[in-house]
Amino acid sequence: MKQRILVLEDDRTSLKLITSILDKYGYEVIPCSEGRDAIHIALMNPPQAIIVDVMLPDMSGTDVVEELVRHPSCKYMKVIFLTGILSRKAEAANLKYLFDIEGAHYKALAKPVKKNLLLNTLADAIAEAEDEMKADAEMAT
């Protein structure tokens, strides 16, 4: 079964590029350019992960994430932020970026993102979500 990834990016070129990369690597990609649409889509059929641009025309990416994480259906959905405000020098030094929203930490990547970094970060996030689901299932039994 393909893993469903919601890509929320208002720049059409970036959206096409990220969608193309993820599609090529076997993900089911749902492209989106508006925060409100992304919230609706994610709540109707939660993706395994969402890749979110921080600055969007209708609302911030952080506001989108704040809205989604309130819903139990998105409990295991992983978030990866994309932003142009991070330093490429720090990324080259392998520093891990984290956004802190109401005490929760989310991964963040600098734009333009390198293909391998995006794919590796996404794979790690999905593996982390699967581990969380297994742990919760074991605790329930």
Kinemage of the C-alpha trace (Angstrom):
@kinemage 1
@onewidth
@group {chain A} dominant
@subgroup {mainchain}
@vectorlist {calphas} color= white
{ca met a 1} P 0.000 0.000 0.000
{ca lys a 2} L 1.348 3.405 -0.960
{ca gln a 3} L 1.935 5.884 1.816
{ca arg a 4} L -0.186 9.014 1.388
{ca ile a 5} L 1.672 12.314 1.634
{ca leu a 6} L -0.007 15.723 1.583
{ca val a 7} L 2.227 18.422 0.125
{ca leu a 8} L 1.152 21.956 1.046
{ca glu a 9} L 3.151 24.474 -0.985
{ca asp a 10} L 1.922 27.682 -2.633
{ca asp a 11} L 4.807 27.994 -5.103
{ca arg a 12} L 3.656 26.044 -8.174
{ca thr a 13} L 7.161 25.132 -9.309
{ca ser a 14} L 8.135 23.797 -5.882
{ca leu a 15} L 4.838 21.942 -5.576
{ca lys a 16} L 5.322 20.246 -8.962
{ca leu a 17} L 8.921 19.354 -8.178
{ca ile a 18} L 8.195 17.863 -4.743
{ca thr a 19} L 5.142 16.025 -6.078
{ca ser a 20} L 7.167 14.597 -8.955
{ca ile a 21} L 9.969 13.400 -6.667
{ca leu a 22} L 7.634 11.748 -4.181
{ca asp a 23} L 5.533 10.174 -6.925
{ca lys a 24} L 8.672 8.742 -8.544
{ca tyr a 25} L 9.622 7.138 -5.234
{ca gly a 26} L 6.280 5.417 -4.800
{ca tyr a 27} L 4.302 7.735 -2.574
{ca glu a 28} L 0.665 8.638 -3.128
{ca val a 29} L 0.951 12.429 -3.289
{ca ile a 30} L -1.849 14.889 -2.657
{ca pro a 31} L -0.720 18.338 -3.831
{ca cys a 32} L -2.331 21.379 -2.258
{ca ser a 33} L -1.629 25.113 -2.323
{ca glu a 34} L -4.066 26.511 0.265
{ca gly a 35} L -4.052 25.920 4.011
{ca arg a 36} L -7.829 25.626 4.384
{ca asp a 37} L -7.979 23.048 1.582
{ca ala a 38} L -5.155 21.064 3.198
{ca ile a 39} L -7.009 20.953 6.517
{ca his a 40} L -10.171 19.701 4.812
{ca ile a 41} L -8.271 17.053 2.818
{ca ala a 42} L -6.275 15.829 5.820
{ca leu a 43} L -9.338 15.541 8.041
{ca met a 44} L -11.294 13.628 5.387
{ca asn a 45} L -8.515 11.111 4.729
{ca pro a 46} L -5.486 11.608 7.001
{ca pro a 47} L -2.121 11.232 5.287
{ca gln a 48} L 0.845 9.480 6.851
{ca ala a 49} L 2.771 12.752 6.553
{ca ile a 50} L 2.327 16.349 5.524
{ca ile a 51} L 5.050 18.493 4.013
{ca val a 52} L 4.128 22.089 4.815
{ca asp a 53} L 5.416 25.398 3.546
{ca val a 54} L 5.571 27.823 6.457
{ca met a 55} L 4.294 30.887 4.604
{ca leu a 56} L 1.065 30.428 2.656
{ca pro a 57} L -1.326 32.957 1.118
{ca asp a 58} L -4.388 32.136 3.234
{ca met a 59} L -2.839 31.126 6.568
{ca ser a 60} L 0.513 30.074 7.997
{ca gly a 61} L 1.724 26.508 7.798
{ca thr a 62} L 2.042 26.479 11.570
{ca asp a 63} L -1.664 27.394 11.867
{ca val a 64} L -2.521 24.482 9.565
{ca val a 65} L -0.554 22.083 11.755
{ca glu a 66} L -2.065 23.484 14.972
{ca glu a 67} L -5.526 22.832 13.550
{ca leu a 68} L -4.748 19.304 12.370
{ca val a 69} L -3.030 18.009 15.500
{ca arg a 70} L -6.146 18.782 17.535
{ca his a 71} L -7.966 15.974 15.721
{ca pro a 72} L -7.545 12.358 16.860
{ca ser a 73} L -7.624 11.183 13.223
{ca cys a 74} L -4.292 12.958 12.657
{ca lys a 75} L -2.610 11.548 15.772
{ca tyr a 76} L 0.068 9.656 13.843
{ca met a 77} L 0.464 12.086 10.962
{ca lys a 78} L 4.034 13.365 10.768
{ca val a 79} L 4.837 16.961 9.857
{ca ile a 80} L 7.820 18.268 7.933
{ca phe a 81} L 8.026 22.025 7.480
{ca leu a 82} L 9.703 23.641 4.483
{ca thr a 83} L 10.935 27.177 4.825
{ca gly a 84} L 13.256 29.666 3.206
{ca ile a 85} L 14.191 31.217 6.557
{ca leu a 86} L 16.594 28.469 7.645
{ca ser a 87} L 20.321 28.773 7.045
{ca arg a 88} L 21.797 26.547 4.348
{ca lys a 89} L 25.145 26.668 6.208
{ca ala a 90} L 23.610 25.083 9.290
{ca glu a 91} L 21.943 22.446 7.117
{ca ala a 92} L 25.303 21.619 5.558
{ca ala a 93} L 26.670 21.118 9.074
{ca asn a 94} L 23.910 18.498 9.607
{ca leu a 95} L 22.092 20.478 12.269
{ca lys a 96} L 18.557 19.251 12.882
{ca tyr a 97} L 15.913 21.943 12.616
{ca leu a 98} L 12.852 21.748 14.785
{ca phe a 99} L 9.807 23.957 14.967
{ca asp a 100} L 8.205 24.146 18.385
{ca ile a 101} L 4.429 24.539 18.364
{ca glu a 102} L 2.676 24.391 21.712
{ca gly a 103} L 5.386 22.143 23.131
{ca ala a 104} L 5.508 19.716 20.199
{ca his a 105} L 8.589 19.539 17.996
{ca tyr a 106} L 8.404 19.282 14.214
{ca lys a 107} L 11.140 18.745 11.659
{ca ala a 108} L 11.953 21.606 9.314
{ca leu a 109} L 13.991 21.708 6.120
{ca ala a 110} L 15.451 24.690 4.306
{ca lys a 111} L 14.167 25.596 0.849
{ca pro a 112} L 15.142 24.712 -1.741
{ca val a 113} L 15.297 21.235 -0.261
{ca lys a 114} L 17.673 18.627 -1.603
{ca lys a 115} L 15.981 15.488 -2.927
{ca asn a 116} L 17.877 12.998 -0.755
{ca leu a 117} L 17.380 15.047 2.392
{ca leu a 118} L 13.646 15.282 1.720
{ca leu a 119} L 13.312 11.559 1.007
{ca asn a 120} L 15.377 10.519 4.028
{ca thr a 121} L 13.549 12.884 6.381
{ca leu a 122} L 10.199 11.644 5.096
{ca ala a 123} L 11.170 7.979 5.429
{ca asp a 124} L 12.393 8.574 8.994
{ca ala a 125} L 9.167 10.394 9.891
{ca ile a 126} L 6.976 7.605 8.526
{ca ala a 127} L 9.025 4.963 10.350
{ca glu a 128} L 8.626 6.965 13.560
{ca ala a 129} L 4.842 7.097 13.056
{ca glu a 130} L 4.696 3.350 12.459
{ca asp a 131} L 6.663 2.732 15.670
{ca glu a 132} L 4.235 4.957 17.592
{ca met a 133} L 1.231 3.060 16.182
{ca lys a 134} L 2.771 -0.300 17.114
{ca ala a 135} L 3.588 0.880 20.626
{ca asp a 136} L 0.048 2.169 21.143
{ca ala a 137} L -1.412 -1.084 19.799
{ca glu a 138} L 0.755 -3.116 22.186
{ca met a 139} L -0.298 -0.958 25.131
{ca ala a 140} L -3.953 -1.472 24.207
{ca thr a 141} L -3.662 -5.267 24.325
